[in-house]
Amino acid sequence: MSLYLFLEICAIIIPVIFSFDKNLQFRKNWKSVILSFSIVAAFYISGDIYFAKNGIWGFNPDYHAGLVICGLPIEEWLFFFAIPYASIFLHYSLEFVFPKIRLSNKITWIISIIAIAVLVIATIMNLGKTYTVFNFITLIFAIIIAQFSKARILNRFYISFLVILVPFFITNSILTGTFIEKEVVWYNNAEIIGVRILTVPIEDIGYAFSMLVLNLVLMSVFQKVFKQRSNLPDGYEI
């Protein structure tokens, strides 16, 4: 088993098992999960294929199984299902356990406006860096969409993302070379800002945030579609 696949299995196995918990019942969301993940994955995988083709980033064959599709190892394709599932399950679990913990609309708006302003400036200052520009523009788009979502996703997600960052850094730091001899995923330093936390490029934080938020926005839409069909409890909200 490749290291990349092993990390993905470790990330998702406990969330999948506890999806059947009689209280959480996260398995009831699988229809919306599959649809939203597939749509968001299509967007990010398209970007990944472009990055790999143009040498913006790549994958160390020593750490993946060798099955490559469109320039991406199969583990990278699975990434967009395993990691979002684990992260969104954690977000949902935190909401279930601490239902009253959420930011006010005013504070959420302030955070969003400041984040967008900083991202716009950072994007303008790094127009020659493809990976940076892609991540920051996508993140701006994701924040705007989520901010205007009726589900008020950001009121909770700004808090839960801070918790999600813990397993994110454990997994992503290994993928980018911390604790191992060589990185699983390498980055072209000319295409990123160069600021790293451990070995994780700062852009990857935005990558994770936008990917998860877009999934949550789509899930909130599909939940309404499937609510009567899947007998979701009244008042349920991601």
N, C-alpha and C positions, 0 to 999 in steps of 0.2 A: 504493500500500500504506500502511495506517495505521501510525503509530508503535507503537501497542500490538501489532499483529500482527507488525511487524518485530522487536520485542524478543523475542516468543515464538519466532519462527523462529530467531533468533540463539541463544536459550537451548537449543533442542532439537536443532538440526541436527547438531552434533558428537556428542552422545550417541547419536543414532539411527544415525549412520554407524558408530561404534565398537561398537554393539550387535552387529555382525556379526563383530567380532574373534574369531579362532579360539580365543583363550585365554579371553577374558571370556565370550563366548557369551551375552550378556545377552538376546539375542532369544529364547532358550529360555524366558524368563520372561514372554513377552508375554501368555499366557493369564491368568496370575495378575495381571499388570499391568492389563490391560483390565478385569477383574472388580473388582479392588480400587479402581482409580481411579474407576470408574463409581459404585460404592456411596458412596465418600467424597465424590465430586463432588456427588452428589444431596443430601447433607446440607448441604454448604457453599453450594451454589447456592441452596438454599431460604432459607438465611440471607441471602445476597446480595440475593435478590429482595425480602425483607422490608426490608433496609437501604435499598435504592434507593427502594422505595415510600414509605418513611417519612422520607426525607430525611436518613438517618443517614450515607450517603455517596452519591456519584454519579460520573458519567463525563462527561468533557469531549468533546462531539461533534467537536471539531476534531482529536482524536487517535484516533478509531475509525472504522470503515468505514461506520457508519450503519445496519447491520443489527442491530436490537434485538429481543430475544425476552424477553418477561416483564420488561421494564424493564432488561435487561442486554444490552450489546453482545455480538456473537458472540465477540469477543476474550476477554471475561470467561468465557464458557463454555469456550473452549479453554484458558484459563489453568489449569484444574484437571487438565489432561492434560499440557500442555507443561512447566510448571514442576515438578510432581512427578516427571515422567519424568527431566528433567535432574538434579534433586536426588538422586533415588534411584539413578540411574545413577552419580553421583559417590560416593554412600555405598557402593555395591556395588564400585566400582573401588578405593576406598581399602581396603576389606576384602580385596579380591583381592591388592592389592600389599603391604599390611601386615597379614597375617592374625593376627599375634600381638598387635597393639595393641588392647587392650580393657580396660575398667575391671573391677575385682573386683566380685563381687556386693555386698560390704559397702559399698564406696564408691558404687556405683550406688544402693543403697538410701538411703544418707545424702543424696545429691544429690536424689533423688526426694522424700524426706520434707521436706527443707528447701524445695524448690521448691513443693510442695503447701501447706505452711504459709504461705509468703509469698503465694502466689496466693489462698488463702482470706482472708487479712487484706486484701489489695488489693481483692478482690471486695467484701467487706463495706464497705470504705471508699468504694467507687465504685458503689454499687447503683443510682444514678440514671443511670449512663452505659451505654447499651445495648450499644454496640460493645465496650466494655471488659469488661462482665459476660459477654457471649457468648464472647469469646475466652478469658477466664481460666477459666470453668467448663468449656469444651471442653478446654482444656489440662490441667486437673486430671483430667478423665475420661480423656484420652489417656494421661497419665503412669501412672495407676492400671492401666489395661488393659495397657499395655506392660510395666509392672513385673511383673505377674503372668503375662505371656506366657512360655511354655516356651522360646520362641526367644531370650529374653534380649536383646531388641533394644536396649534402652537402654544395655547395657554397651558397645556400639560407637557407638550413635547420639549419645550425649552428646559423643563426641569428633568424629565426622564432621560433626555439625551446626555445629561451630565453623568448619570448612572451607566448608561449604555457605553459611554466612552471607556469605562474600565475594561470590560471584556474586549472592546474594540482595539484598545492599545495592546492588550496581551496578544491577540491574534495578529493584528497588523504589524506589530513590531517584529514578530517572528518572520512573517512573510517578507518584510523589508530588510532582514538581515541581523536583527538583534538575537543573541543567544545561539546563532548558527554560523557556520564558516562562511557561507555565501548567501546572498539574498535569494528568496524564491521569486520575487518580482523586483526587477531593476528599473530605474528611472533614468532618463537622459537628463543630466543636470542642467543642460541648456534650455530645457523646456519647463522647468519648475523654478520657483523663487529661490529654493535652496535652504529654507528654514525647516528644520526637522525636530521632532520630539522623539527622543531615542533615535530610531532610524526611519520614523514615519514622516513623510513630507507633510507639511501643514495643509496642503491642498486636499489630502485624503480625509481630513476632518470634514471639510465642506462636501466632499464626495459622498461620505457616509450620511451626513445630515440631509442633503437634498434627495438622495436615493430613498431614504426611509420616509421622509415627509411626503414625497410624491406617492409612495405606496400607501401611506395612511390616508391621503386625500382620496385616492381612487377606492380604497377599501370603504371609506365612509359613504361613497356614492353607491358602490355595489351592495353594501349592507342594506340600504333602503330598498334596493331591487329584490334582494333575497329574504328580507325580514319575514314576510308572511310564509314564504316557502320553507324556511329553515326554523321557524318558530323561535326566533331570537326573543329574549325577554324584553318587556316593555322598558323604554328608557335606556336601552343599551347604546353605548357610544364608545368608539375607540378613543 
